[in-house]
Amino acid sequence: MSGYLKTHWRHGIFLLLGAIFVYAGSVKVENPQAMADSIAAFGILPVILINPIALGLPVFEITAGVLLIVGWWRRVAALAILLAVAAYTVAIGSALARGITVDCGCFGFGPPTRARMWIDFGRDLIFLGAAAFSYFTLARQIRAQRRS
Amino acid sequence: MFVRDLGGVAAIFAISMLASAALNRVSGRPMALIYQSPEQRLSAELSRLVDTPPIYPSEVPTIELAEFRKQVENASALILDARSASFYEQAHVPGALNLARDEFAHDYQALKDRLDTFRDKPIVVYCTGGSCRDSRLVAAALISLGFSDVKVFAGGWDEWTQAGLPTETAKK
């Protein structure tokens, strides 16, 4: 693949991942109570953290998504998304392993099903790959620039 | 570099938490700092109407689609939609009224005249379907308030629409 195409391909992934996070955050920011119910259903976080996280996480997703799109603090934004998706993947994976059926609340809210949870888990693995690619590509770029 | 990036992530997280806390404070309906389950929130709503009555969600009888459909078509029961207003306004079972679980006290007051005529008559509550609990909670709350013939259509909105049955769109 030529350098030109490689660069555009990379930018495409940054923009797509950023846009997905802005969308996911904006869907949740309107309904913090449903978000809190979703978080509570996982049974992972202590009660005292549920509402602050339900309020803060969508804003965090929007901020990281916007930064990844506009390119300001892009590497940090990619790491933020990588860590967030890793946390979501672990949360859904643990719920699947524990046999509990929960609504991940990732892109809105609805009745949970096991099938939907497996789809969410698979989708998170793809996002995890895209976020890891974004962060490590940007980190490698910086290291290469410093060496030259 | 990784540690510095982690510091950046922590900064974004901290700013997001502070910004969201500030937004929550100025919003029309700020969320409490400590999480309350749907049951606790409904109890709080109920306590605005009467002295904190007990709720026994597991005791609410349920009906199947065939019986629910008959009641809707014959208008032989008061049908209540326990989902939030935004879902109700998108579409609902024909003739259903919206008694949302999270707006229980407000909706109950708004529907009080109509509800009072059904104190001893059949009432059926539904929510999304699947494992949604709102219909059971609202039905239990109505039983707590003295309504004697309250049932839940457990299949809910999902089963109704999957069966291709008619729907209605209307504002609350």
Interface residues (C-beta under 8 A of the other chain):
Chain A: P32 Q33 A36 D37 A40 V47 I48 I50 N51 P52 A54 L55 G56 L57 P58 V59 F60 T63 A64 L67 W73 R75 V76 A77 L79 A80 L83 T101 G110 P111 P112 T113 Y135 A139 I142 R143
Chain B: M1 F2 D5 L6 G8 V9 I12 F13 I15 S16 M17 A19 S20 A21 L23 N24 M31 A32 L33 I34 Y35 S37 P38 D102 T128 G129 G130 S131 C132 D158
